[in-house]
Amino acid sequence: MGRKNKAYSKDLHQQAYERLVGMQAFGVSKKEAEANGTAKNKIFSFKTYEAYWKHTKYFIKYIQANHPELYYSEGCQAVYE
């Protein structure tokens, strides 16, 4: 059974995970992507993805501990800058 009210939003963890997964370009040549101009906002290495995900989780814990009023990623940008 699914939710009857599908108008819900994702928490910070889900938003960050979907963003990073959307940036994955494993197996794609970085040099070719740079030559084509399509390399922006992509992650070509799994190790880089692991490092980004690790530090993203640290940032999410920081936001939840110090700014519990922020629930969506749009509000976190002001804290980060």
MOFENZI-V705878 format. One record per helix or strand of 2 or more residues. SS is the DSSP state (2 for helix, 1 for strand). FROM is the first residue (numbers start at 1). TO is the last residue. Records with the same first field share a line. If there is no record, write none. Layout:
# MOFENZI-V705878
SS=FROM-TO, FROM-TO
This chain:
# MOFENZI-V705878
2=12-23, 30-36, 46-66, 73-80
